[in-house]
């Protein structure tokens, strides 16, 4: 069959793209949550280790007196593989729905992370569930659908190339970051502001104050992330990759769009 080699090459390219996407997501996570950040809790120093051990002994994976291992509940690789397979099956059957639900969960979680960071300065603050719902709703009805159809149009105008390092890839990155991103960022400010009940004047004021700095921060993160996404990720997984990076971007947006008035 003269078409068999080409089909095998396409399958190999898709597998390579999936591995590259997974590696890129891991790299982004490591870079943004590297040890040394406040998100990590280091082990206690020797001066406080005794009291810490007494307090947390039940949480350790072994008994500190007998050294007998405790039962560990470890998720096996087959569970992860089955979950990934089920996700891809659902993505193939209902791509827009799956992308939208995934974005809703990720962006909602990102806002909760942003609120957790804010609570360090205000320990008595409570979770703002309305704010959490706004970000989750934004992911469900705007962020994922926008990018789903945007990538369809972009790939239709400039089809993906087998070689990731081409002028086509570079052109798509430029279009994405210097045409699409500025427009979409305005929509983010307007959409979330409207959900919060802000007036047009208040939304315009926030754009005047924060838009330029937001775009500079956007390009620092999204130019390299978009290059990886367009160059290496299979089209079906691009919105998933974008959603995962968007988790960290949404923390920034959550903090920016919900600044206290006296901090503005």
HELIX and SHEET records of a PDB file:
HELIX    1   1 UNK A    4  UNK A   32  1                                  29    
HELIX    2   2 UNK A   46  UNK A   48  5                                   3    
HELIX    3   3 UNK A   49  UNK A   56  1                                   8    
HELIX    4   4 UNK A   57  UNK A   59  5                                   3    
HELIX    5   5 UNK A   77  UNK A   93  1                                  17    
HELIX    6   6 UNK A   95  UNK A  119  1                                  25    
HELIX    7   7 UNK A  129  UNK A  138  1                                  10    
HELIX    8   8 UNK A  139  UNK A  143  3                                   5    
HELIX    9   9 UNK A  144  UNK A  157  1                                  14    
HELIX   10  10 UNK A  167  UNK A  175  1                                   9    
HELIX   11  11 UNK A  176  UNK A  180  3                                   5    
HELIX   12  12 UNK A  181  UNK A  196  1                                  16    
HELIX   13  13 UNK A  200  UNK A  232  1                                  33    
HELIX   14  14 UNK A  235  UNK A  237  5                                   3    
HELIX   15  15 UNK A  238  UNK A  257  1                                  20    
HELIX   16  16 UNK A  261  UNK A  263  5                                   3    
END                                                                             
